Amino acid sequence: MSLKSDSKVSKLISRYVDDPRNTDNAWMETVAFSFHDETGNEIGKFDLKAGDDANDLKWIQLSEALQLYASHKELLHKVALDLDAHW
C-alpha cells in the first residue's frame, strides 16, 4: 500500500526491547513504525485482524491508563510525544 501525502510514516525503534520472555541466551528485538493518518482515509480504513499470539485487535483511544504487554506502552508514548498528541 502506498501512502498519500496526508499520512506520516516514521521508524520508532529497531533494537532490543524489555520483554518478560527475555533470557540470558535469547531476547526480543523489534522494529516498530508509526503510521499516522491525519484524515483517517488510509490507515483508518484497514480491516484489522488478530493473528499469531494476538487475541483481539481493534482501534482504541490512546491513554496513559492502557494496560499493555511488555514495552508496547513505551512505544505508544513515544508516538504521542512525536505527534504532540494527548497522552
PDB file with SEQRES, HELIX, SHEET and CRYST1 records, atoms N, CA, C and O in Angstrom:
SEQRES   1 A   87  MET SER LEU LYS SER ASP SER LYS VAL SER LYS LEU ILE          
SEQRES   2 A   87  SER ARG TYR VAL ASP ASP PRO ARG ASN THR ASP ASN ALA          
SEQRES   3 A   87  TRP MET GLU THR VAL ALA PHE SER PHE HIS ASP GLU THR          
SEQRES   4 A   87  GLY ASN GLU ILE GLY LYS PHE ASP LEU LYS ALA GLY ASP          
SEQRES   5 A   87  ASP ALA ASN ASP LEU LYS TRP ILE GLN LEU SER GLU ALA          
SEQRES   6 A   87  LEU GLN LEU TYR ALA SER HIS LYS GLU LEU LEU HIS LYS          
SEQRES   7 A   87  VAL ALA LEU ASP LEU ASP ALA HIS TRP                          
HELIX    1 AA1 ILE A   43  LYS A   45  5                                   3    
HELIX    2 AA2 HIS A   72  ASP A   82  1                                  11    
SHEET    1 AA1 2 SER A   7  TYR A  16  0                                        
SHEET    2 AA1 2 GLU A  29  ASP A  37 -1                                        
CRYST1    1.000    1.000    1.000  90.00  90.00  90.00 P 1           1          
ATOM      1  N   MET A   1       0.847  -1.184   0.000  1.00  0.00           N  
ATOM      2  CA  MET A   1       0.000   0.000   0.000  1.00  0.00           C  
ATOM      3  C   MET A   1       0.880   1.230   0.000  1.00  0.00           C  
ATOM      4  O   MET A   1       1.780   1.343   0.831  1.00  0.00           O  
ATOM      5  N   SER A   2       0.642   2.138  -0.900  1.00  0.00           N  
ATOM      6  CA  SER A   2       1.376   3.403  -0.881  1.00  0.00           C  
ATOM      7  C   SER A   2       0.553   4.430  -0.121  1.00  0.00           C  
ATOM      8  O   SER A   2      -0.671   4.475  -0.237  1.00  0.00           O  
ATOM      9  N   LEU A   3       1.242   5.250   0.656  1.00  0.00           N  
ATOM     10  CA  LEU A   3       0.569   6.251   1.472  1.00  0.00           C  
ATOM     11  C   LEU A   3       0.577   7.601   0.775  1.00  0.00           C  
ATOM     12  O   LEU A   3       1.567   7.981   0.150  1.00  0.00           O  
ATOM     13  N   LYS A   4      -0.521   8.318   0.884  1.00  0.00           N  
ATOM     14  CA  LYS A   4      -0.638   9.636   0.280  1.00  0.00           C  
ATOM     15  C   LYS A   4       0.017  10.678   1.168  1.00  0.00           C  
ATOM     16  O   LYS A   4       0.523  10.353   2.242  1.00  0.00           O  
ATOM     17  N   SER A   5       0.011  11.908   0.733  1.00  0.00           N  
ATOM     18  CA  SER A   5       0.724  12.980   1.434  1.00  0.00           C  
ATOM     19  C   SER A   5       0.148  13.319   2.798  1.00  0.00           C  
ATOM     20  O   SER A   5       0.843  13.937   3.605  1.00  0.00           O  
ATOM     21  N   ASP A   6      -1.102  12.940   3.094  1.00  0.00           N  
ATOM     22  CA  ASP A   6      -1.669  13.277   4.405  1.00  0.00           C  
ATOM     23  C   ASP A   6      -1.316  12.237   5.468  1.00  0.00           C  
ATOM     24  O   ASP A   6      -1.797  12.324   6.597  1.00  0.00           O  
ATOM     25  N   SER A   7      -0.480  11.252   5.119  1.00  0.00           N  
ATOM     26  CA  SER A   7      -0.033  10.236   6.067  1.00  0.00           C  
ATOM     27  C   SER A   7       1.438  10.446   6.384  1.00  0.00           C  
ATOM     28  O   SER A   7       2.220  10.856   5.526  1.00  0.00           O  
ATOM     29  N   LYS A   8       1.804  10.160   7.627  1.00  0.00           N  
ATOM     30  CA  LYS A   8       3.185  10.299   8.079  1.00  0.00           C  
ATOM     31  C   LYS A   8       3.673   8.941   8.567  1.00  0.00           C  
ATOM     32  O   LYS A   8       3.030   8.310   9.407  1.00  0.00           O  
ATOM     33  N   VAL A   9       4.808   8.492   8.042  1.00  0.00           N  
ATOM     34  CA  VAL A   9       5.408   7.230   8.453  1.00  0.00           C  
ATOM     35  C   VAL A   9       6.761   7.530   9.068  1.00  0.00           C  
ATOM     36  O   VAL A   9       7.570   8.249   8.481  1.00  0.00           O  
ATOM     37  N   SER A  10       7.012   6.977  10.257  1.00  0.00           N  
ATOM     38  CA  SER A  10       8.323   7.163  10.869  1.00  0.00           C  
ATOM     39  C   SER A  10       8.728   5.892  11.606  1.00  0.00           C  
ATOM     40  O   SER A  10       7.893   5.203  12.191  1.00  0.00           O  
ATOM     41  N   LYS A  11      10.016   5.597  11.567  1.00  0.00           N  
ATOM     42  CA  LYS A  11      10.568   4.441  12.272  1.00  0.00           C  
ATOM     43  C   LYS A  11      10.796   4.849  13.720  1.00  0.00           C  
ATOM     44  O   LYS A  11      11.507   5.817  13.991  1.00  0.00           O  
ATOM     45  N   LEU A  12      10.192   4.109  14.655  1.00  0.00           N  
ATOM     46  CA  LEU A  12      10.317   4.425  16.071  1.00  0.00           C  
ATOM     47  C   LEU A  12      11.588   3.837  16.662  1.00  0.00           C  
ATOM     48  O   LEU A  12      12.407   4.556  17.233  1.00  0.00           O  
ATOM     49  N   ILE A  13      11.748   2.537  16.523  1.00  0.00           N  
ATOM     50  CA  ILE A  13      12.917   1.858  17.079  1.00  0.00           C  
ATOM     51  C   ILE A  13      13.281   0.653  16.238  1.00  0.00           C  
ATOM     52  O   ILE A  13      12.473   0.147  15.459  1.00  0.00           O  
ATOM     53  N   SER A  14      14.490   0.213  16.408  1.00  0.00           N  
ATOM     54  CA  SER A  14      14.968  -1.045  15.859  1.00  0.00           C  
ATOM     55  C   SER A  14      16.046  -1.508  16.833  1.00  0.00           C  
ATOM     56  O   SER A  14      17.219  -1.159  16.696  1.00  0.00           O  
ATOM     57  N   ARG A  15      15.623  -2.310  17.832  1.00  0.00           N  
ATOM     58  CA  ARG A  15      16.561  -2.651  18.905  1.00  0.00           C  
ATOM     59  C   ARG A  15      15.999  -3.744  19.807  1.00  0.00           C  
ATOM     60  O   ARG A  15      14.884  -4.229  19.619  1.00  0.00           O  
ATOM     61  N   TYR A  16      16.810  -4.109  20.786  1.00  0.00           N  
ATOM     62  CA  TYR A  16      16.386  -4.981  21.883  1.00  0.00           C  
ATOM     63  C   TYR A  16      15.258  -4.284  22.643  1.00  0.00           C  
ATOM     64  O   TYR A  16      15.277  -3.064  22.806  1.00  0.00           O  
ATOM     65  N   VAL A  17      14.285  -5.053  23.101  1.00  0.00           N  
ATOM     66  CA  VAL A  17      13.213  -4.485  23.926  1.00  0.00           C  
ATOM     67  C   VAL A  17      13.042  -5.320  25.187  1.00  0.00           C  
ATOM     68  O   VAL A  17      13.251  -6.533  25.182  1.00  0.00           O  
ATOM     69  N   ASP A  18      12.661  -4.650  26.261  1.00  0.00           N  
ATOM     70  CA  ASP A  18      12.396  -5.336  27.515  1.00  0.00           C  
ATOM     71  C   ASP A  18      11.148  -6.192  27.342  1.00  0.00           C  
ATOM     72  O   ASP A  18      10.108  -5.703  26.902  1.00  0.00           O  
ATOM     73  N   ASP A  19      11.255  -7.457  27.686  1.00  0.00           N  
ATOM     74  CA  ASP A  19      10.152  -8.388  27.492  1.00  0.00           C  
ATOM     75  C   ASP A  19      10.293  -9.503  28.522  1.00  0.00           C  
ATOM     76  O   ASP A  19      11.405  -9.974  28.762  1.00  0.00           O  
ATOM     77  N   PRO A  20       9.203  -9.930  29.130  1.00  0.00           N  
ATOM     78  CA  PRO A  20       9.304 -10.981  30.144  1.00  0.00           C  
ATOM     79  C   PRO A  20       9.832 -12.310  29.608  1.00  0.00           C  
ATOM     80  O   PRO A  20      10.242 -13.164  30.394  1.00  0.00           O  
ATOM     81  N   ARG A  21       9.832 -12.501  28.310  1.00  0.00           N  
ATOM     82  CA  ARG A  21      10.347 -13.751  27.727  1.00  0.00           C  
ATOM     83  C   ARG A  21      11.861 -13.728  27.530  1.00  0.00           C  
ATOM     84  O   ARG A  21      12.449 -14.753  27.185  1.00  0.00           O  
ATOM     85  N   ASN A  22      12.505 -12.574  27.745  1.00  0.00           N  
ATOM     86  CA  ASN A  22      13.951 -12.462  27.563  1.00  0.00           C  
ATOM     87  C   ASN A  22      14.692 -13.350  28.562  1.00  0.00           C  
ATOM     88  O   ASN A  22      14.280 -13.484  29.714  1.00  0.00           O  
ATOM     89  N   THR A  23      15.789 -13.954  28.104  1.00  0.00           N  
ATOM     90  CA  THR A  23      16.666 -14.740  28.965  1.00  0.00           C  
ATOM     91  C   THR A  23      18.101 -14.317  28.664  1.00  0.00           C  
ATOM     92  O   THR A  23      18.332 -13.443  27.829  1.00  0.00           O  
ATOM     93  N   ASP A  24      19.062 -14.937  29.346  1.00  0.00           N  
ATOM     94  CA  ASP A  24      20.471 -14.651  29.066  1.00  0.00           C  
ATOM     95  C   ASP A  24      20.882 -15.121  27.676  1.00  0.00           C  
ATOM     96  O   ASP A  24      21.839 -14.602  27.101  1.00  0.00           O  
ATOM     97  N   ASN A  25      20.162 -16.103  27.132  1.00  0.00           N  
ATOM     98  CA  ASN A  25      20.533 -16.695  25.849  1.00  0.00           C  
ATOM     99  C   ASN A  25      19.592 -16.337  24.695  1.00  0.00           C  
ATOM    100  O   ASN A  25      19.895 -16.628  23.538  1.00  0.00           O  
ATOM    101  N   ALA A  26      18.471 -15.718  24.999  1.00  0.00           N  
ATOM    102  CA  ALA A  26      17.506 -15.349  23.962  1.00  0.00           C  
ATOM    103  C   ALA A  26      16.762 -14.104  24.406  1.00  0.00           C  
ATOM    104  O   ALA A  26      16.445 -13.950  25.586  1.00  0.00           O  
ATOM    105  N   TRP A  27      16.486 -13.220  23.470  1.00  0.00           N  
ATOM    106  CA  TRP A  27      15.828 -11.967  23.816  1.00  0.00           C  
ATOM    107  C   TRP A  27      15.014 -11.473  22.625  1.00  0.00           C  
ATOM    108  O   TRP A  27      15.202 -11.903  21.487  1.00  0.00           O  
ATOM    109  N   MET A  28      14.117 -10.568  22.928  1.00  0.00           N  
ATOM    110  CA  MET A  28      13.247  -9.999  21.907  1.00  0.00           C  
ATOM    111  C   MET A  28      13.898  -8.749  21.327  1.00  0.00           C  
ATOM    112  O   MET A  28      14.426  -7.902  22.047  1.00  0.00           O  
ATOM    113  N   GLU A  29      13.844  -8.667  20.020  1.00  0.00           N  
ATOM    114  CA  GLU A  29      14.224  -7.457  19.307  1.00  0.00           C  
ATOM    115  C   GLU A  29      13.041  -7.079  18.440  1.00  0.00           C  
ATOM    116  O   GLU A  29      12.285  -7.945  17.999  1.00  0.00           O  
ATOM    117  N   THR A  30      12.879  -5.792  18.196  1.00  0.00           N  
ATOM    118  CA  THR A  30      11.725  -5.368  17.417  1.00  0.00           C  
ATOM    119  C   THR A  30      12.073  -4.192  16.524  1.00  0.00           C  
ATOM    120  O   THR A  30      13.006  -3.433  16.789  1.00  0.00           O  
ATOM    121  N   VAL A  31      11.309  -4.066  15.476  1.00  0.00           N  
ATOM    122  CA  VAL A  31      11.325  -2.878  14.630  1.00  0.00           C  
ATOM    123  C   VAL A  31       9.898  -2.363  14.665  1.00  0.00           C  
ATOM    124  O   VAL A  31       8.959  -3.083  14.328  1.00  0.00           O  
ATOM    125  N   ALA A  32       9.740  -1.111  15.076  1.00  0.00           N  
ATOM    126  CA  ALA A  32       8.399  -0.535  15.187  1.00  0.00           C  
ATOM    127  C   ALA A  32       8.318   0.743  14.359  1.00  0.00           C  
ATOM    128  O   ALA A  32       9.215   1.585  14.394  1.00  0.00           O  
ATOM    129  N   PHE A  33       7.226   0.868  13.616  1.00  0.00           N  
ATOM    130  CA  PHE A  33       6.967   2.051  12.807  1.00  0.00           C  
ATOM    131  C   PHE A  33       5.679   2.709  13.276  1.00  0.00           C  
ATOM    132  O   PHE A  33       4.782   2.044  13.794  1.00  0.00           O  
ATOM    133  N   SER A  34       5.598   4.004  13.093  1.00  0.00           N  
ATOM    134  CA  SER A  34       4.375   4.748  13.338  1.00  0.00           C  
ATOM    135  C   SER A  34       3.810   5.167  11.986  1.00  0.00           C  
ATOM    136  O   SER A  34       4.497   5.801  11.184  1.00  0.00           O  
ATOM    137  N   PHE A  35       2.564   4.809  11.744  1.00  0.00           N  
ATOM    138  CA  PHE A  35       1.854   5.225  10.537  1.00  0.00           C  
ATOM    139  C   PHE A  35       0.739   6.155  10.988  1.00  0.00           C  
ATOM    140  O   PHE A  35      -0.260   5.702  11.547  1.00  0.00           O  
ATOM    141  N   HIS A  36       0.901   7.447  10.752  1.00  0.00           N  
ATOM    142  CA  HIS A  36      -0.092   8.424  11.204  1.00  0.00           C  
ATOM    143  C   HIS A  36      -0.929   8.876  10.014  1.00  0.00           C  
ATOM    144  O   HIS A  36      -0.402   9.350   9.008  1.00  0.00           O  
ATOM    145  N   ASP A  37      -2.225   8.720  10.148  1.00  0.00           N  
ATOM    146  CA  ASP A  37      -3.185   9.060   9.100  1.00  0.00           C  
ATOM    147  C   ASP A  37      -4.058  10.193   9.620  1.00  0.00           C  
ATOM    148  O   ASP A  37      -5.053   9.947  10.302  1.00  0.00           O  
ATOM    149  N   GLU A  38      -3.702  11.405   9.311  1.00  0.00           N  
ATOM    150  CA  GLU A  38      -4.378  12.598   9.840  1.00  0.00           C  
ATOM    151  C   GLU A  38      -5.874  12.618   9.532  1.00  0.00           C  
ATOM    152  O   GLU A  38      -6.672  13.053  10.363  1.00  0.00           O  
ATOM    153  N   THR A  39      -6.256  12.152   8.349  1.00  0.00           N  
ATOM    154  CA  THR A  39      -7.658  12.228   7.939  1.00  0.00           C  
ATOM    155  C   THR A  39      -8.448  10.949   8.209  1.00  0.00           C  
ATOM    156  O   THR A  39      -9.679  10.974   8.210  1.00  0.00           O  
ATOM    157  N   GLY A  40      -7.762   9.839   8.435  1.00  0.00           N  
ATOM    158  CA  GLY A  40      -8.447   8.558   8.613  1.00  0.00           C  
ATOM    159  C   GLY A  40      -8.866   7.928   7.300  1.00  0.00           C  
ATOM    160  O   GLY A  40      -9.603   6.942   7.297  1.00  0.00           O  
ATOM    161  N   ASN A  41      -8.407   8.483   6.178  1.00  0.00           N  
ATOM    162  CA  ASN A  41      -8.811   7.989   4.860  1.00  0.00           C  
ATOM    163  C   ASN A  41      -7.968   6.835   4.338  1.00  0.00           C  
ATOM    164  O   ASN A  41      -8.328   6.218   3.335  1.00  0.00           O  
ATOM    165  N   GLU A  42      -6.847   6.529   5.001  1.00  0.00           N  
ATOM    166  CA  GLU A  42      -5.992   5.446   4.518  1.00  0.00           C  
ATOM    167  C   GLU A  42      -5.853   4.357   5.577  1.00  0.00           C  
ATOM    168  O   GLU A  42      -6.520   3.325   5.499  1.00  0.00           O  
ATOM    169  N   ILE A  43      -5.008   4.577   6.544  1.00  0.00           N  
ATOM    170  CA  ILE A  43      -4.741   3.581   7.580  1.00  0.00           C  
ATOM    171  C   ILE A  43      -5.993   3.320   8.414  1.00  0.00           C  
ATOM    172  O   ILE A  43      -6.230   2.189   8.838  1.00  0.00           O  
ATOM    173  N   GLY A  44      -6.787   4.349   8.648  1.00  0.00           N  
ATOM    174  CA  GLY A  44      -8.015   4.213   9.414  1.00  0.00           C  
ATOM    175  C   GLY A  44      -9.027   3.276   8.785  1.00  0.00           C  
ATOM    176  O   GLY A  44      -9.993   2.888   9.442  1.00  0.00           O  
ATOM    177  N   LYS A  45      -8.834   2.909   7.545  1.00  0.00           N  
ATOM    178  CA  LYS A  45      -9.756   2.007   6.853  1.00  0.00           C  
ATOM    179  C   LYS A  45      -9.237   0.574   6.784  1.00  0.00           C  
ATOM    180  O   LYS A  45      -9.878  -0.279   6.170  1.00  0.00           O  
ATOM    181  N   PHE A  46      -8.076   0.289   7.408  1.00  0.00           N  
ATOM    182  CA  PHE A  46      -7.549  -1.081   7.422  1.00  0.00           C  
ATOM    183  C   PHE A  46      -8.551  -2.017   8.085  1.00  0.00           C  
ATOM    184  O   PHE A  46      -9.152  -1.680   9.105  1.00  0.00           O  
ATOM    185  N   ASP A  47      -8.720  -3.182   7.501  1.00  0.00           N  
ATOM    186  CA  ASP A  47      -9.535  -4.229   8.093  1.00  0.00           C  
ATOM    187  C   ASP A  47      -8.628  -4.999   9.053  1.00  0.00           C  
ATOM    188  O   ASP A  47      -7.865  -5.866   8.627  1.00  0.00           O  
ATOM    189  N   LEU A  48      -8.710  -4.685  10.345  1.00  0.00           N  
ATOM    190  CA  LEU A  48      -7.817  -5.261  11.334  1.00  0.00           C  
ATOM    191  C   LEU A  48      -8.212  -6.691  11.673  1.00  0.00           C  
ATOM    192  O   LEU A  48      -9.391  -6.998  11.851  1.00  0.00           O  
ATOM    193  N   LYS A  49      -7.191  -7.579  11.762  1.00  0.00           N  
ATOM    194  CA  LYS A  49      -7.431  -8.976  12.128  1.00  0.00           C  
ATOM    195  C   LYS A  49      -6.312  -9.424  13.051  1.00  0.00           C  
ATOM    196  O   LYS A  49      -5.139  -9.172  12.776  1.00  0.00           O  
ATOM    197  N   ALA A  50      -6.668 -10.091  14.147  1.00  0.00           N  
ATOM    198  CA  ALA A  50      -5.672 -10.633  15.070  1.00  0.00           C  
ATOM    199  C   ALA A  50      -5.015 -11.847  14.433  1.00  0.00           C  
ATOM    200  O   ALA A  50      -5.623 -12.544  13.621  1.00  0.00           O  
ATOM    201  N   GLY A  51      -3.762 -12.092  14.812  1.00  0.00           N  
ATOM    202  CA  GLY A  51      -3.043 -13.247  14.298  1.00  0.00           C  
ATOM    203  C   GLY A  51      -1.923 -13.622  15.250  1.00  0.00           C  
ATOM    204  O   GLY A  51      -1.644 -12.894  16.203  1.00  0.00           O  
ATOM    205  N   ASP A  52      -1.288 -14.738  15.002  1.00  0.00           N  
ATOM    206  CA  ASP A  52      -0.196 -15.249  15.832  1.00  0.00           C  
ATOM    207  C   ASP A  52      -0.608 -15.293  17.300  1.00  0.00           C  
ATOM    208  O   ASP A  52      -1.495 -16.063  17.666  1.00  0.00           O  
ATOM    209  N   ASP A  53       0.023 -14.480  18.144  1.00  0.00           N  
ATOM    210  CA  ASP A  53      -0.256 -14.523  19.585  1.00  0.00           C  
ATOM    211  C   ASP A  53      -1.255 -13.460  20.039  1.00  0.00           C  
ATOM    212  O   ASP A  53      -1.468 -13.287  21.239  1.00  0.00           O  
ATOM    213  N   ALA A  54      -1.862 -12.756  19.105  1.00  0.00           N  
ATOM    214  CA  ALA A  54      -2.842 -11.720  19.461  1.00  0.00           C  
ATOM    215  C   ALA A  54      -4.228 -12.341  19.622  1.00  0.00           C  
ATOM    216  O   ALA A  54      -4.669 -13.127  18.783  1.00  0.00           O  
ATOM    217  N   ASN A  55      -4.906 -11.979  20.706  1.00  0.00           N  
ATOM    218  CA  ASN A  55      -6.263 -12.478  20.937  1.00  0.00           C  
ATOM    219  C   ASN A  55      -7.317 -11.608  20.283  1.00  0.00           C  
ATOM    220  O   ASN A  55      -8.357 -12.096  19.841  1.00  0.00           O  
ATOM    221  N   ASP A  56      -7.038 -10.308  20.225  1.00  0.00           N  
ATOM    222  CA  ASP A  56      -8.027  -9.356  19.744  1.00  0.00           C  
ATOM    223  C   ASP A  56      -7.286  -8.177  19.132  1.00  0.00           C  
ATOM    224  O   ASP A  56      -6.161  -7.874  19.529  1.00  0.00           O  
ATOM    225  N   LEU A  57      -7.901  -7.523  18.184  1.00  0.00           N  
ATOM    226  CA  LEU A  57      -7.298  -6.373  17.541  1.00  0.00           C  
ATOM    227  C   LEU A  57      -8.398  -5.391  17.203  1.00  0.00           C  
ATOM    228  O   LEU A  57      -9.395  -5.759  16.581  1.00  0.00           O  
ATOM    229  N   LYS A  58      -8.223  -4.130  17.611  1.00  0.00           N  
ATOM    230  CA  LYS A  58      -9.233  -3.116  17.330  1.00  0.00           C  
ATOM    231  C   LYS A  58      -8.617  -1.737  17.499  1.00  0.00           C  
ATOM    232  O   LYS A  58      -7.566  -1.594  18.124  1.00  0.00           O  
ATOM    233  N   TRP A  59      -9.262  -0.729  16.948  1.00  0.00           N  
ATOM    234  CA  TRP A  59      -8.852   0.658  17.148  1.00  0.00           C  
ATOM    235  C   TRP A  59      -9.319   1.084  18.536  1.00  0.00           C  
ATOM    236  O   TRP A  59     -10.459   0.821  18.919  1.00  0.00           O  
ATOM    237  N   ILE A  60      -8.431   1.746  19.291  1.00  0.00           N  
ATOM    238  CA  ILE A  60      -8.794   2.218  20.630  1.00  0.00           C  
ATOM    239  C   ILE A  60      -8.263   3.631  20.836  1.00  0.00           C  
ATOM    240  O   ILE A  60      -7.367   4.086  20.126  1.00  0.00           O  
ATOM    241  N   GLN A  61      -8.830   4.307  21.813  1.00  0.00           N  
ATOM    242  CA  GLN A  61      -8.373   5.643  22.199  1.00  0.00           C  
ATOM    243  C   GLN A  61      -7.066   5.508  22.978  1.00  0.00           C  
ATOM    244  O   GLN A  61      -6.990   4.724  23.925  1.00  0.00           O  
ATOM    245  N   LEU A  62      -6.052   6.250  22.596  1.00  0.00           N  
ATOM    246  CA  LEU A  62      -4.776   6.222  23.287  1.00  0.00           C  
ATOM    247  C   LEU A  62      -4.902   6.893  24.647  1.00  0.00           C  
ATOM    248  O   LEU A  62      -5.457   7.986  24.760  1.00  0.00           O  
ATOM    249  N   SER A  63      -4.384   6.230  25.681  1.00  0.00           N  
ATOM    250  CA  SER A  63      -4.493   6.745  27.038  1.00  0.00           C  
ATOM    251  C   SER A  63      -3.347   6.219  27.879  1.00  0.00           C  
ATOM    252  O   SER A  63      -2.900   5.090  27.680  1.00  0.00           O  
ATOM    253  N   GLU A  64      -2.871   7.012  28.806  1.00  0.00           N  
ATOM    254  CA  GLU A  64      -1.834   6.594  29.735  1.00  0.00           C  
ATOM    255  C   GLU A  64      -2.307   5.422  30.594  1.00  0.00           C  
ATOM    256  O   GLU A  64      -1.492   4.645  31.091  1.00  0.00           O  
ATOM    257  N   ALA A  65      -3.617   5.298  30.766  1.00  0.00           N  
ATOM    258  CA  ALA A  65      -4.183   4.247  31.620  1.00  0.00           C  
ATOM    259  C   ALA A  65      -4.211   2.866  30.950  1.00  0.00           C  
ATOM    260  O   ALA A  65      -4.564   1.884  31.602  1.00  0.00           O  
ATOM    261  N   LEU A  66      -3.852   2.771  29.678  1.00  0.00           N  
ATOM    262  CA  LEU A  66      -3.878   1.478  28.986  1.00  0.00           C  
ATOM    263  C   LEU A  66      -2.966   0.462  29.666  1.00  0.00           C  
ATOM    264  O   LEU A  66      -1.860   0.792  30.094  1.00  0.00           O  
ATOM    265  N   GLN A  67      -3.437  -0.760  29.757  1.00  0.00           N  
ATOM    266  CA  GLN A  67      -2.633  -1.870  30.259  1.00  0.00           C  
ATOM    267  C   GLN A  67      -2.156  -2.654  29.038  1.00  0.00           C  
ATOM    268  O   GLN A  67      -2.946  -3.344  28.393  1.00  0.00           O  
ATOM    269  N   LEU A  68      -0.869  -2.548  28.723  1.00  0.00           N  
ATOM    270  CA  LEU A  68      -0.332  -3.177  27.527  1.00  0.00           C  
ATOM    271  C   LEU A  68       0.800  -4.132  27.866  1.00  0.00           C  
ATOM    272  O   LEU A  68       1.369  -4.074  28.956  1.00  0.00           O  
ATOM    273  N   TYR A  69       1.118  -5.004  26.931  1.00  0.00           N  
ATOM    274  CA  TYR A  69       2.143  -6.022  27.114  1.00  0.00           C  
ATOM    275  C   TYR A  69       3.541  -5.435  26.913  1.00  0.00           C  
ATOM    276  O   TYR A  69       3.761  -4.616  26.021  1.00  0.00           O  
ATOM    277  N   ALA A  70       4.464  -5.862  27.743  1.00  0.00           N  
ATOM    278  CA  ALA A  70       5.895  -5.555  27.626  1.00  0.00           C  
ATOM    279  C   ALA A  70       6.128  -4.057  27.401  1.00  0.00           C  
ATOM    280  O   ALA A  70       5.629  -3.235  28.168  1.00  0.00           O  
ATOM    281  N   SER A  71       6.877  -3.699  26.360  1.00  0.00           N  
ATOM    282  CA  SER A  71       7.250  -2.296  26.129  1.00  0.00           C  
ATOM    283  C   SER A  71       6.313  -1.580  25.157  1.00  0.00           C  
ATOM    284  O   SER A  71       6.662  -0.513  24.653  1.00  0.00           O  
ATOM    285  N   HIS A  72       5.145  -2.131  24.884  1.00  0.00           N  
ATOM    286  CA  HIS A  72       4.227  -1.522  23.930  1.00  0.00           C  
ATOM    287  C   HIS A  72       3.775  -0.134  24.371  1.00  0.00           C  
ATOM    288  O   HIS A  72       3.644   0.765  23.540  1.00  0.00           O  
ATOM    289  N   LYS A  73       3.536   0.051  25.665  1.00  0.00           N  
ATOM    290  CA  LYS A  73       3.097   1.359  26.158  1.00  0.00           C  
ATOM    291  C   LYS A  73       4.186   2.409  25.926  1.00  0.00           C  
ATOM    292  O   LYS A  73       3.887   3.549  25.572  1.00  0.00           O  
ATOM    293  N   GLU A  74       5.439   2.025  26.125  1.00  0.00           N  
ATOM    294  CA  GLU A  74       6.570   2.932  25.884  1.00  0.00           C  
ATOM    295  C   GLU A  74       6.588   3.390  24.424  1.00  0.00           C  
ATOM    296  O   GLU A  74       6.843   4.561  24.142  1.00  0.00           O  
ATOM    297  N   LEU A  75       6.317   2.469  23.499  1.00  0.00           N  
ATOM    298  CA  LEU A  75       6.306   2.817  22.075  1.00  0.00           C  
ATOM    299  C   LEU A  75       5.171   3.781  21.750  1.00  0.00           C  
ATOM    300  O   LEU A  75       5.370   4.749  21.016  1.00  0.00           O  
ATOM    301  N   LEU A  76       3.993   3.524  22.287  1.00  0.00           N  
ATOM    302  CA  LEU A  76       2.862   4.427  22.039  1.00  0.00           C  
ATOM    303  C   LEU A  76       3.096   5.798  22.650  1.00  0.00           C  
ATOM    304  O   LEU A  76       2.702   6.810  22.071  1.00  0.00           O  
ATOM    305  N   HIS A  77       3.732   5.844  23.812  1.00  0.00           N  
ATOM    306  CA  HIS A  77       4.052   7.125  24.438  1.00  0.00           C  
ATOM    307  C   HIS A  77       4.994   7.928  23.537  1.00  0.00           C  
ATOM    308  O   HIS A  77       4.836   9.140  23.393  1.00  0.00           O  
ATOM    309  N   LYS A  78       5.972   7.252  22.932  1.00  0.00           N  
ATOM    310  CA  LYS A  78       6.889   7.925  22.010  1.00  0.00           C  
ATOM    311  C   LYS A  78       6.133   8.493  20.814  1.00  0.00           C  
ATOM    312  O   LYS A  78       6.415   9.611  20.385  1.00  0.00           O  
ATOM    313  N   VAL A  79       5.184   7.746  20.274  1.00  0.00           N  
ATOM    314  CA  VAL A  79       4.386   8.237  19.149  1.00  0.00           C  
ATOM    315  C   VAL A  79       3.605   9.483  19.561  1.00  0.00           C  
ATOM    316  O   VAL A  79       3.577  10.472  18.829  1.00  0.00           O  
ATOM    317  N   ALA A  80       2.975   9.435  20.728  1.00  0.00           N  
ATOM    318  CA  ALA A  80       2.209  10.592  21.209  1.00  0.00           C  
ATOM    319  C   ALA A  80       3.111  11.822  21.346  1.00  0.00           C  
ATOM    320  O   ALA A  80       2.723  12.924  20.958  1.00  0.00           O  
ATOM    321  N   LEU A  81       4.298  11.637  21.891  1.00  0.00           N  
ATOM    322  CA  LEU A  81       5.236  12.761  22.028  1.00  0.00           C  
ATOM    323  C   LEU A  81       5.666  13.278  20.658  1.00  0.00           C  
ATOM    324  O   LEU A  81       5.701  14.489  20.437  1.00  0.00           O  
ATOM    325  N   ASP A  82       5.994  12.369  19.734  1.00  0.00           N  
ATOM    326  CA  ASP A  82       6.426  12.757  18.388  1.00  0.00           C  
ATOM    327  C   ASP A  82       5.349  13.549  17.656  1.00  0.00           C  
ATOM    328  O   ASP A  82       5.660  14.461  16.889  1.00  0.00           O  
ATOM    329  N   LEU A  83       4.086  13.205  17.889  1.00  0.00           N  
ATOM    330  CA  LEU A  83       2.973  13.858  17.185  1.00  0.00           C  
ATOM    331  C   LEU A  83       2.370  15.010  17.997  1.00  0.00           C  
ATOM    332  O   LEU A  83       1.376  15.612  17.592  1.00  0.00           O  
ATOM    333  N   ASP A  84       2.988  15.308  19.152  1.00  0.00           N  
ATOM    334  CA  ASP A  84       2.472  16.343  20.049  1.00  0.00           C  
ATOM    335  C   ASP A  84       0.990  16.072  20.356  1.00  0.00           C  
ATOM    336  O   ASP A  84       0.154  16.975  20.338  1.00  0.00           O  
ATOM    337  N   ALA A  85       0.703  14.809  20.632  1.00  0.00           N  
ATOM    338  CA  ALA A  85      -0.678  14.367  20.891  1.00  0.00           C  
ATOM    339  C   ALA A  85      -0.923  14.226  22.381  1.00  0.00           C  
ATOM    340  O   ALA A  85       0.018  14.162  23.171  1.00  0.00           O  
ATOM    341  N   HIS A  86      -2.191  14.177  22.760  1.00  0.00           N  
ATOM    342  CA  HIS A  86      -2.597  13.984  24.154  1.00  0.00           C  
ATOM    343  C   HIS A  86      -2.101  12.638  24.654  1.00  0.00           C  
ATOM    344  O   HIS A  86      -2.187  11.640  23.937  1.00  0.00           O  
ATOM    345  N   TRP A  87      -1.588  12.598  25.858  1.00  0.00           N  
ATOM    346  CA  TRP A  87      -1.166  11.334  26.458  1.00  0.00           C  
ATOM    347  C   TRP A  87      -1.825  11.164  27.801  1.00  0.00           C  
ATOM    348  O   TRP A  87      -1.602  10.159  28.475  1.00  0.00           O  
TER     349      TRP A  87                                                      
END                                                                             
